[in-house]
Amino acid sequence: MFALLVTLGAFGLILVLARFRVPLWVAILAGSIAVCLLLGPEGRKFMQLGQSALAGATAPQSIGLILLTILLLGLSVLMRESGQLERIVELAHSVLRRPAVTMMAMPALVGLLPMPGGAIFSAPMVETASGKADVPRGLLSAINYWFRHVWEYFWPLYPGVILAMELTGLSIPYWSRLMLPASGAMILGGLIMLRGTHPDLHAKSEPPPKGAKRKLLRATASIWIILLVWAPLYCLAKLFLGPHLPLFLRGAIVRYGPLTLGLLVSILWTIHNGKLGIAGFRKAFAKPGAYSLALLILAIMIFQHTLEDIRAPYRIAEELKSLHVPMVLVVMILPFIAGFVTGVAVGFVGTAFPIVLSIVGVTCGLERVWIYIPLAYGFGHMGQMLSPIHVCQILSNKFFGTTYGPVYRYLLPSAILTASLNAGYFLLLRWLG
């Protein structure tokens, strides 16, 4: 269990350093150094660390994520400066009638767009929706982060879902039907965050005036424009980007290219519609906060590359197999740890699913593998949601000026309830057979 203990110890180090107000990017780099020194190849540990750091800093995924984060922050500033953000929240509150529902609905709406770090885009909407109620910053961050990811079980635009469908051979309609209850479980799990919150968040307003829904659709045009530009470009990129490009580069272009163009079109439309001009553009992209996040994202990517280069997820999987852990526990534990270690859905799907599918197929037969898929994906998703290196959690916490502790106070009960509901769904599927 050495690899598992070292990896969990590195996360513990990150959390402790963050608790003592060490800059988070420094804490994450310290975690990278720790795992590499303890798990790296003998005689070349520092060389391995240098290679992983260089690969993480220069990877197309890192550059794409930094660019997307800067554009997302710029767009949110433009929407606030033009008054669009306030109009969206005001109209959403009018239609939904309760501030608490609006606070959950805004990140869920943004969650339909597969934007890495998209929680930073919905964060100002959640803050505005809370109004003047005395809401803890940790709760605001937890709501924004949690409901941003409720669709990631079945929505076929997410890379983790796409990869899972490829590995399992399931079609989009079949996968969506199978995984939709898991999204319902996550929504129910998130509702308990609002227990005991300020009464003003639950006060019901008057019915919306006529045309409010149409006005809300128009007010959210900056969001829908991204989707309308992204969808066809994504399909074209998947179809026509030829094999002459390296696989890693082709994947980065498909994932980040259409989204970047969609954001640029949305930014131009928002500037034009809000009559902000060049001055508004300069103001949106002159804020130093957006660029300080670049350092944090680089540290996260270095840490992820280090774990991948020293094969930490695979070594942990081998350790669990060697201990002869019961199959059902492997189906739950392995994706959870992989999600916790990597902080991304593609990470737990790519590392844990091939092992889980193989074990279940051999033990239970291929015709019963589908029963275990929601359990594996559900626990993997909870692992990435609780990961301290999940980009969305880090960005959301930074926006709301909070640390891990106050946020986990709300995340953990919701995660336990969601995991329990997913386990119950698995038992139902197994009983139905």
C-alpha positions in Angstrom: 0.0 0.0 0.0 3.1 2.2 -0.3 2.0 4.1 -3.4 -1.5 4.7 -2.0 -0.1 6.0 1.3 2.4 8.3 -0.3 -0.2 9.7 -2.7 -2.7 10.4 0.1 0.1 11.8 2.2 0.9 14.2 -0.6 -2.7 15.4 -0.6 -2.5 15.7 3.2 0.6 17.9 2.8 -1.2 20.2 0.3 -4.1 20.6 2.7 -2.0 21.3 5.7 0.2 23.9 3.9 -2.9 25.5 2.5 -4.4 25.6 6.1 -1.3 27.6 7.2 -1.8 30.1 4.4 1.0 28.9 2.2 0.2 30.0 -1.4 -1.7 27.1 -2.9 0.6 26.9 -6.0 3.6 26.4 -3.6 1.7 23.7 -1.6 0.8 21.8 -4.8 4.4 22.0 -6.0 5.5 20.7 -2.6 3.2 17.7 -3.1 4.7 17.1 -6.5 8.2 17.0 -5.0 7.1 14.7 -2.2 5.5 12.1 -4.5 8.4 12.2 -6.9 11.1 11.8 -4.2 9.2 8.8 -2.7 7.8 7.1 -5.8 10.1 8.3 -8.6 12.7 6.0 -10.2 15.8 5.4 -8.2 18.8 7.4 -9.2 16.9 9.9 -11.3 14.2 11.3 -9.0 15.1 15.0 -9.6 15.4 14.4 -13.3 12.0 12.8 -13.3 10.6 15.8 -11.4 12.2 18.2 -13.9 10.8 16.3 -16.9 7.3 16.2 -15.4 7.4 19.9 -14.5 8.4 20.8 -18.1 5.8 18.5 -19.6 3.1 19.8 -17.4 4.0 23.5 -18.0 4.2 23.1 -21.8 1.4 20.6 -22.5 -1.2 21.9 -24.9 -3.8 21.1 -22.3 -2.1 23.4 -19.8 -1.9 26.3 -22.3 -5.6 25.7 -23.4 -6.8 25.6 -19.8 -5.0 28.9 -18.9 -6.4 30.6 -22.0 -9.9 29.4 -21.3 -9.7 30.6 -17.7 -8.5 34.1 -18.7 -11.3 34.3 -21.3 -13.9 33.1 -18.9 -12.9 35.6 -16.2 -12.9 38.4 -18.8 -16.3 37.4 -20.1 -17.7 37.4 -16.5 -16.3 40.9 -15.9 -17.9 42.1 -19.2 -21.2 40.6 -18.3 -21.0 42.3 -14.9 -19.9 45.7 -16.3 -22.8 45.7 -18.8 -25.3 44.8 -16.1 -26.1 41.5 -17.9 -25.1 39.4 -14.9 -27.6 41.2 -12.6 -30.3 41.0 -15.3 -29.8 37.2 -15.6 -30.0 36.7 -11.8 -32.9 39.1 -11.4 -34.9 37.3 -14.2 -33.9 33.9 -13.0 -35.1 34.8 -9.5 -38.3 36.1 -11.0 -38.9 32.8 -12.8 -37.6 30.4 -10.1 -39.0 32.6 -7.3 -36.6 31.5 -4.5 -33.0 32.8 -4.2 -31.8 29.4 -3.0 -33.1 27.8 -6.2 -31.5 30.5 -8.3 -28.1 29.9 -6.6 -28.3 26.2 -7.6 -29.7 26.8 -11.1 -27.0 29.3 -12.2 -24.0 26.9 -11.9 -26.2 24.0 -13.3 -26.9 26.1 -16.4 -23.2 26.8 -16.9 -22.6 23.1 -16.3 -24.2 22.3 -19.6 -21.1 23.7 -21.2 -18.1 21.4 -20.9 -15.7 24.3 -19.9 -12.7 23.3 -17.8 -12.7 25.7 -14.8 -16.2 26.8 -15.7 -17.0 27.3 -12.0 -15.2 30.6 -12.1 -17.9 31.7 -14.7 -20.9 30.8 -12.5 -19.3 32.1 -9.3 -20.4 35.8 -9.7 -23.9 34.6 -10.5 -24.1 32.6 -7.3 -22.8 35.6 -5.3 -25.3 37.9 -6.9 -28.2 35.5 -6.4 -27.5 35.3 -2.6 -28.4 39.0 -2.4 -27.9 40.6 1.0 -28.5 37.4 3.0 -25.7 36.4 5.4 -24.4 33.3 3.6 -21.0 31.8 4.5 -18.4 32.1 1.8 -17.6 28.4 2.1 -21.2 27.6 1.4 -21.3 29.8 -1.6 -18.2 28.1 -3.0 -19.6 24.6 -2.3 -22.9 25.3 -4.0 -21.2 26.9 -7.0 -18.8 24.0 -7.3 -21.2 21.2 -6.6 -24.1 22.2 -8.9 -21.6 23.0 -11.7 -21.0 19.2 -12.0 -24.4 17.6 -11.6 -24.8 16.8 -15.3 -21.3 15.2 -15.6 -22.7 11.7 -15.2 -24.7 11.5 -18.4 -24.3 14.7 -20.5 -22.5 13.5 -23.6 -20.5 16.7 -24.1 -18.1 15.9 -21.2 -14.8 14.3 -22.2 -15.1 11.8 -19.2 -18.5 10.6 -20.4 -17.3 10.4 -24.0 -14.3 8.2 -23.0 -16.5 6.1 -20.7 -18.9 5.4 -23.6 -15.9 4.5 -25.9 -14.5 2.0 -23.3 -17.9 0.4 -22.5 -19.2 0.4 -26.0 -22.5 1.9 -24.9 -24.5 4.3 -27.1 -25.4 7.9 -26.1 -29.1 7.1 -25.5 -28.3 3.9 -23.5 -25.6 5.6 -21.4 -27.8 8.6 -20.7 -30.7 6.4 -19.5 -28.4 4.4 -17.3 -26.6 7.4 -15.7 -29.5 9.9 -15.4 -30.5 8.6 -11.9 -26.9 9.2 -10.7 -27.3 12.9 -11.7 -30.6 12.9 -9.7 -28.8 11.5 -6.7 -26.2 14.3 -6.9 -28.9 17.0 -7.0 -30.6 15.5 -4.0 -27.2 15.2 -2.2 -26.5 18.9 -2.9 -29.9 20.0 -1.4 -28.7 19.2 2.1 -26.2 22.1 1.9 -29.1 24.5 2.3 -30.3 23.1 5.6 -30.4 25.9 8.3 -29.5 28.7 5.8 -30.8 32.2 6.0 -34.7 32.3 5.7 -34.4 35.0 3.0 -32.9 32.4 0.7 -36.1 30.4 0.8 -38.6 33.2 0.7 -41.0 32.7 -2.3 -41.5 35.8 -4.5 -44.6 36.7 -6.6 -45.3 34.8 -9.9 -43.2 36.1 -12.7 -44.6 38.7 -15.1 -45.6 37.7 -18.6 -42.6 37.3 -20.9 -40.0 36.8 -18.1 -38.9 33.4 -19.5 -38.3 34.9 -22.9 -36.4 37.8 -21.4 -34.3 35.3 -19.4 -33.4 33.3 -22.5 -32.4 36.6 -24.3 -30.4 37.7 -21.2 -28.4 34.5 -21.2 -27.4 34.8 -24.8 -23.7 35.2 -23.9 -23.9 31.6 -22.5 -25.9 30.1 -25.4 -23.6 31.7 -28.0 -20.7 29.7 -26.6 -22.7 26.5 -27.0 -24.0 27.4 -30.5 -20.4 28.1 -31.7 -18.8 25.2 -29.9 -21.2 22.4 -31.0 -20.7 22.5 -34.8 -17.0 23.3 -34.5 -16.4 20.4 -32.1 -18.2 18.0 -34.5 -16.2 19.4 -37.5 -12.9 19.1 -35.6 -13.7 15.5 -34.6 -14.5 14.6 -38.2 -11.9 16.4 -40.2 -8.7 16.8 -38.0 -6.6 14.2 -39.8 -4.2 11.6 -38.4 -1.2 13.7 -39.6 -1.4 15.6 -36.3 0.0 14.0 -33.2 -2.7 12.4 -31.0 -2.1 14.7 -28.0 -2.2 17.8 -30.1 -5.3 16.7 -32.0 -7.0 16.0 -28.6 -6.1 19.4 -27.3 -7.4 21.2 -30.4 -10.7 19.3 -30.3 -11.2 20.0 -26.6 -10.1 23.6 -26.3 -10.2 25.1 -29.8 -14.0 25.2 -30.3 -14.5 26.4 -26.8 -12.0 29.2 -27.2 -13.6 30.4 -30.4 -17.0 30.2 -28.8 -15.8 32.3 -25.9 -14.2 34.9 -28.2 -17.5 35.2 -30.2 -19.4 35.6 -26.9 -17.0 38.2 -25.7 -17.3 40.3 -28.9 -21.1 40.0 -28.8 -21.2 41.0 -25.1 -19.0 44.0 -25.8 -21.2 45.1 -28.7 -24.5 44.4 -27.0 -23.4 46.1 -23.8 -21.9 49.1 -25.7 -18.7 48.6 -23.7 -16.2 49.4 -26.5 -12.4 49.1 -26.3 -12.3 50.6 -22.8 -14.6 47.8 -21.5 -12.4 45.2 -23.2 -9.2 46.7 -21.6 -10.9 46.8 -18.2 -12.0 43.2 -18.4 -8.6 41.8 -19.3 -6.4 44.2 -17.3 -7.3 42.6 -13.9 -4.2 40.9 -12.4 -6.4 38.2 -10.7 -6.9 36.3 -14.0 -3.2 36.1 -14.7 -2.2 35.1 -11.1 -4.4 32.0 -11.7 -2.0 31.0 -14.5 0.6 30.1 -11.9 -1.9 28.0 -9.9 -3.0 26.1 -13.0 0.6 25.4 -14.0 1.2 23.9 -10.5 -1.9 21.7 -10.8 -0.8 20.5 -14.3 2.7 19.7 -13.0 1.3 17.7 -10.1 -1.0 15.7 -12.4 1.8 15.0 -14.9 4.1 13.9 -12.0 1.5 11.4 -10.8 1.0 10.1 -14.3 4.7 9.9 -15.1 5.4 7.9 -12.0 2.3 5.7 -12.7 0.8 6.4 -9.3 -2.8 5.4 -10.2 -1.7 2.1 -11.8 0.5 1.3 -8.9 -2.3 1.9 -6.5 -4.6 -0.4 -8.6 -2.0 -3.2 -8.5 -1.7 -2.8 -4.7 -5.5 -3.1 -4.3 -5.5 -6.2 -6.5 -2.7 -7.8 -4.6 -4.6 -7.4 -1.3 -7.5 -9.4 -2.9 -10.1 -6.7 -2.0 -13.7 -7.9 -2.8 -14.8 -7.1 -6.3 -17.6 -4.7 -5.4 -15.2 -2.7 -3.2 -12.6 -2.6 -6.0 -15.4 -1.2 -8.3 -16.0 1.6 -5.7 -12.6 2.2 -4.3 -10.4 2.2 -7.4 -12.3 4.8 -9.4 -12.8 6.9 -6.2 -9.0 7.0 -5.6 -8.2 7.6 -9.2 -10.7 10.5 -9.3 -9.3 11.9 -6.0 -5.7 11.6 -7.3 -6.2 13.0 -10.8 -9.0 15.5 -10.1 -10.6 15.0 -13.5 -13.2 12.6 -14.9 -10.9 11.5 -17.8 -8.3 10.6 -15.2 -10.5 8.1 -13.3 -12.2 6.8 -16.4 -8.9 6.3 -18.3 -7.0 4.7 -15.4 -9.7 2.8 -13.4 -12.3 1.8 -16.0 -10.2 -0.7 -18.0 -9.2 -2.5 -14.8 -12.8 -2.4 -13.4 -14.4 -3.6 -16.6 -11.9 -6.4 -16.9 -12.4 -7.6 -13.3 -16.2 -7.5 -13.5 -16.2 -9.1 -17.0 -14.1 -12.1 -15.8 -16.0 -12.5 -12.5 -19.6 -11.9 -13.5 -19.7 -12.2 -17.2 -19.7 -9.5 -19.9 -23.5 -9.5 -20.0 -23.6 -8.1 -16.4 -20.9 -5.5 -16.7 -23.5 -2.7 -17.3 -24.9 -3.2 -13.8 -21.5 -2.0 -12.3 -20.9 1.0 -14.5 -23.0 3.5 -12.6 -21.4 2.4 -9.3 -17.8 2.8 -10.8 -18.6 6.1 -12.4 -20.5 7.4 -9.5 -17.7 6.8 -7.0 -15.1 8.0 -9.4 -17.0 11.3 -9.8 -17.2 11.7 -6.0 -13.5 11.1 -5.9 -12.8 14.0 -8.3 -15.4 16.2 -6.6 -13.5 15.8 -3.3 -10.0 16.2 -4.8 -8.1 19.2 -3.6 -6.6 19.6 -7.1 -9.9 19.8 -9.0 -9.5 23.0 -10.9 -13.1 24.1 -10.5 -12.9 23.8 -6.7 -9.6 25.8 -6.5 -11.0 28.5 -8.8 -14.3 28.7 -6.9 -12.6 28.9 -3.5 -10.3 31.6 -4.8 -13.2 33.7 -6.1 -15.1 33.5 -2.8 -12.0 34.0 -0.7 -12.3 30.8 1.2 -10.1 27.8 2.1 -10.7 24.0 1.8 -11.9 23.5 5.4 -15.1 25.6 5.2 -16.0 24.1 1.8 -15.4 20.5 2.7 -17.7 21.0 5.7 -20.5 21.2 3.2 -19.1 18.9 0.5 -18.6 15.8 2.6 -22.2 15.3 3.8 -23.5 15.8 0.3 -20.9 13.4 -1.1 -21.7 10.7 1.5 -25.5 11.0 0.7 -24.8 11.0 -3.1 -22.5 7.9 -2.8 -25.1 6.1 -0.6 -27.8 6.8 -3.2 -25.6 5.6 -6.0 -24.9 2.4 -4.0 -28.6 1.9 -3.6 -29.1 2.4 -7.3 -26.5 -0.3 -7.9 -28.3 -2.7 -5.6 -31.5 -2.1 -7.4 -29.9 -2.7 -10.8 -28.3 -5.9 -9.5 -31.7 -7.1 -8.1 -33.4 -6.4 -11.4 -30.5 -8.1 -13.2 
